[in-house]
């Protein structure tokens, strides 16, 4: 799922969140990149995909939860839950996934603000060594 070409971007977002939809609109304006979007509110992710995402982000499964979500606060925060159970919970409760996420061949990043996507073309050009 995350094997991407040099100019390809996989964009994971939650279409039920206003800020995620705003970030998606910004991503669509990027030049020189093929955008593959995945609305996690409408599409299922497998345990393998979630683990692959965690690996790409260099994070553990607990770090994929949005700590501001009501679900996280009510069911995860402060509790000792093993990674396998966290994986099951995250797949079941997709709204708790920290989004939006931008994945490229160079790595992955959680976008803190929708406008963070504006800088992406410049960042990818610097990483890949392209001046154009």
C-alpha positions as CSV (number, residue, x, y, z in Angstrom):
1,X,0.0,0.0,0.0
2,X,2.9,2.4,0.7
3,X,5.3,1.4,-2.1
4,X,5.3,4.7,-3.9
5,X,7.0,6.2,-7.0
6,X,9.3,9.2,-6.5
7,X,6.6,11.8,-7.4
8,X,3.7,9.9,-5.8
9,X,1.9,11.0,-2.6
10,X,-0.5,8.8,-0.6
11,X,-2.7,11.1,1.4
12,X,-4.8,9.6,4.2
13,X,-7.4,11.8,5.7
14,X,-10.7,11.6,7.6
15,X,-13.4,13.1,5.3
16,X,-15.6,13.7,8.4
17,X,-13.1,16.2,9.8
18,X,-13.2,19.7,8.4
19,X,-9.4,20.3,8.8
20,X,-8.7,17.0,7.0
21,X,-10.9,18.0,4.1
22,X,-9.2,21.4,4.0
23,X,-5.7,19.7,3.9
24,X,-7.0,17.5,1.1
25,X,-8.0,20.5,-0.9
26,X,-4.5,21.9,-0.5
27,X,-2.9,18.6,-1.5
28,X,-4.9,18.6,-4.7
29,X,-3.2,21.8,-5.7
30,X,0.3,20.3,-5.5
31,X,2.2,20.3,-8.8
32,X,4.5,17.6,-10.1
33,X,3.0,14.9,-7.9
34,X,0.5,12.1,-8.4
35,X,-2.0,12.2,-5.5
36,X,-3.6,8.9,-4.3
37,X,-6.1,9.7,-1.6
38,X,-7.6,7.4,1.0
39,X,-10.5,8.7,3.1
40,X,-10.2,6.5,6.2
41,X,-13.8,7.3,7.2
42,X,-15.0,5.4,4.1
43,X,-12.3,2.8,3.6
44,X,-11.1,0.0,5.8
45,X,-7.5,-0.5,6.7
46,X,-6.1,-3.9,7.5
47,X,-3.9,-4.6,10.5
48,X,-1.0,-5.1,8.1
49,X,-1.6,-1.6,6.5
50,X,-1.7,0.0,9.9
51,X,1.5,-1.7,11.0
52,X,3.1,-0.7,7.8
53,X,2.0,2.9,8.4
54,X,3.4,2.9,11.9
55,X,6.7,1.6,10.5
56,X,6.8,4.3,7.8
57,X,6.2,6.9,10.4
58,X,8.7,5.3,12.8
59,X,6.1,5.1,15.5
60,X,4.3,2.5,17.6
61,X,0.6,1.8,17.2
62,X,-0.3,4.0,20.2
63,X,1.3,6.9,18.5
64,X,-1.2,6.6,15.6
65,X,-4.1,7.5,17.8
66,X,-5.3,11.1,17.8
67,X,-4.8,12.1,21.4
68,X,-7.4,14.8,21.0
69,X,-10.2,12.4,19.9
70,X,-13.0,11.6,22.3
71,X,-12.5,7.9,21.7
72,X,-8.8,8.1,22.8
73,X,-9.6,10.1,25.9
74,X,-12.4,7.8,26.9
75,X,-11.0,4.4,26.0
76,X,-7.2,4.5,25.6
77,X,-5.6,7.4,27.6
78,X,-4.0,6.2,30.9
79,X,-4.8,2.5,30.3
80,X,-2.3,-0.3,29.8
81,X,-3.3,-1.9,26.5
82,X,-1.0,-4.2,24.5
83,X,-0.1,-3.4,21.0
84,X,-2.2,-6.1,19.4
85,X,-5.4,-4.8,21.2
86,X,-4.5,-1.2,20.2
87,X,-4.3,-2.3,16.6
88,X,-7.7,-3.9,16.8
89,X,-9.2,-0.9,18.5
90,X,-7.7,1.5,15.9
91,X,-9.0,-0.5,13.0
92,X,-12.5,-0.7,14.6
93,X,-12.6,3.0,15.6
94,X,-11.2,4.8,12.5
95,X,-12.1,8.2,13.8
96,X,-9.3,7.8,16.4
97,X,-6.6,7.6,13.7
98,X,-4.3,10.7,13.7
99,X,-4.9,12.4,10.4
100,X,-4.1,13.8,7.9
101,X,-1.1,11.8,6.9
102,X,1.1,12.3,3.9
103,X,3.2,9.4,2.7
104,X,5.8,9.6,-0.1
105,X,8.7,7.4,-1.2
106,X,10.9,9.6,1.1
107,X,8.9,9.0,4.2
108,X,5.7,9.9,6.0
109,X,4.4,12.8,8.1
110,X,1.4,13.7,10.1
111,X,0.3,17.2,9.1
112,X,-0.4,19.4,12.0
113,X,-2.2,22.1,10.1
114,X,-4.0,22.0,6.7
115,X,-1.7,24.7,5.3
116,X,1.4,22.6,5.9
117,X,0.7,21.0,2.5
118,X,1.6,24.3,0.9
119,X,5.3,23.7,1.6
120,X,5.3,20.1,0.3
121,X,6.4,20.8,-3.3
122,X,9.4,22.7,-2.0
123,X,10.3,20.0,0.6
124,X,10.0,17.2,-1.9
125,X,12.2,19.0,-4.4
126,X,14.8,19.6,-1.7
127,X,14.8,15.9,-0.7
128,X,14.9,14.6,-4.3
129,X,17.5,17.2,-5.4
130,X,15.4,18.7,-8.1
131,X,15.5,22.5,-8.6
132,X,12.4,22.7,-10.8
